[in-house]
Amino acid sequence: MKSLALLRLVAVLHAVAICVQPIAIGIYLNGSTTGLQIHEPMGLALTSLGLTQLVVAVIYWRCGGRGVAPVVALLILTAEVVQAAMGYSKQLAIHIPLGVALIGSTIGFAVWACRRAVSA
């Protein structure tokens, strides 16, 4: 099933990319503006990856895959949009815990997508 392989690829890429975010902001908090110059565009790129993940998850589902994939992908994308809005508005009381939840859920989705049982 080619759509599953593509979903796995996008999910793993998304999970790896989201793990760069806390590293980048840590560099910024350590006193280097380079961290923020990485954090902001990476956040926008993550939203694009989230949209790509949703599209691939819908294709996977329409090709006979599990229906939970597009639901979870939509939830992740929605949270990423809220995350970007909270970051730009400097609502750190929401931005930071939501970021932690996004990292966990994105990694969890990638692990789920890579499990052998998903293709069954």
C-alpha positions as CSV (number, residue, x, y, z in Angstrom):
1,M,0.0,0.0,0.0
2,K,1.8,3.1,-1.3
3,S,-0.3,5.5,0.6
4,L,0.8,3.9,3.9
5,A,4.4,4.2,3.0
6,L,3.9,7.9,2.2
7,L,2.0,8.4,5.4
8,R,4.8,6.9,7.3
9,L,7.4,9.1,5.6
10,V,5.4,12.3,6.2
11,A,4.6,11.4,9.8
12,V,8.3,10.6,10.6
13,L,9.5,13.8,8.9
14,H,6.9,15.8,10.8
15,A,7.9,14.2,14.1
16,V,11.6,14.9,13.5
17,A,10.9,18.5,12.5
18,I,8.8,19.2,15.5
19,C,11.6,18.1,17.8
20,V,13.7,20.9,16.4
21,Q,11.4,23.5,17.9
22,P,12.4,23.2,21.6
23,I,16.0,23.1,20.6
24,A,15.7,26.3,18.5
25,I,13.9,28.2,21.3
26,G,16.4,26.9,23.8
27,I,19.2,28.5,21.7
28,Y,17.2,31.7,21.7
29,L,16.7,31.6,25.5
30,N,20.4,31.0,25.8
31,G,21.0,34.5,24.3
32,S,21.3,33.9,20.6
33,T,18.7,35.5,18.2
34,T,19.5,32.7,15.7
35,G,17.3,30.4,17.7
36,L,14.2,32.6,17.2
37,Q,15.2,33.0,13.5
38,I,14.9,29.2,13.3
39,H,11.9,28.7,15.6
40,E,9.5,31.0,13.7
41,P,9.9,29.8,10.1
42,M,10.1,26.2,11.4
43,G,6.7,26.7,13.1
44,L,5.2,27.8,9.8
45,A,6.8,24.9,8.0
46,L,5.4,22.5,10.6
47,T,1.9,23.8,9.8
48,S,2.5,23.0,6.1
49,L,3.8,19.6,7.1
50,G,0.7,19.1,9.2
51,L,-1.5,20.0,6.2
52,T,0.5,17.6,4.0
53,Q,0.1,14.9,6.7
54,L,-3.7,15.4,6.7
55,V,-3.9,15.1,2.9
56,V,-1.8,12.0,2.9
57,A,-3.9,10.5,5.8
58,V,-7.1,11.2,3.9
59,I,-5.6,9.4,0.9
60,Y,-4.5,6.5,3.0
61,W,-8.0,6.2,4.5
62,R,-9.7,6.5,1.1
63,C,-7.5,3.7,-0.1
64,G,-8.7,1.3,2.6
65,G,-6.6,2.4,5.6
66,R,-7.8,3.2,9.1
67,G,-10.2,6.1,9.5
68,V,-8.4,7.3,12.7
69,A,-5.5,8.6,10.7
70,P,-7.2,11.6,9.2
71,V,-9.0,12.4,12.4
72,V,-5.7,12.5,14.4
73,A,-4.0,14.4,11.6
74,L,-6.7,17.0,11.6
75,L,-6.4,17.4,15.4
76,I,-2.7,17.8,15.1
77,L,-3.0,20.4,12.3
78,T,-5.7,22.3,14.3
79,A,-3.4,22.4,17.3
80,E,-0.5,23.6,15.2
81,V,-2.6,26.5,13.8
82,V,-3.6,27.4,17.4
83,Q,0.1,27.0,18.4
84,A,1.3,29.4,15.8
85,A,-1.4,32.0,16.7
86,M,-0.5,31.7,20.4
87,G,3.2,32.1,19.6
88,Y,2.6,35.3,17.5
89,S,0.4,36.7,20.2
90,K,2.9,35.8,22.9
91,Q,0.4,33.7,24.9
92,L,3.2,31.6,26.4
93,A,0.8,30.1,29.1
94,I,-0.9,28.3,26.2
95,H,2.0,28.1,23.7
96,I,4.4,26.2,25.8
97,P,2.1,23.4,27.1
98,L,0.5,23.1,23.7
99,G,3.9,22.7,22.2
100,V,4.7,19.9,24.6
101,A,1.4,18.2,23.7
102,L,2.1,18.6,20.0
103,I,5.5,17.0,20.3
104,G,4.1,14.0,22.1
105,S,1.1,13.6,19.8
106,T,3.1,14.0,16.6
107,I,5.7,11.5,17.7
108,G,2.9,9.2,18.9
109,F,1.2,9.5,15.5
110,A,4.5,8.6,13.7
111,V,5.0,5.6,16.0
112,W,1.5,4.5,15.3
113,A,1.8,4.9,11.6
114,C,5.0,2.9,11.5
115,R,3.6,-0.1,13.4
116,R,3.2,-3.2,11.4
117,A,-0.4,-3.6,12.7
118,V,-1.5,-0.4,10.9
119,S,-1.2,-2.1,7.6
120,A,-3.3,-5.1,8.6
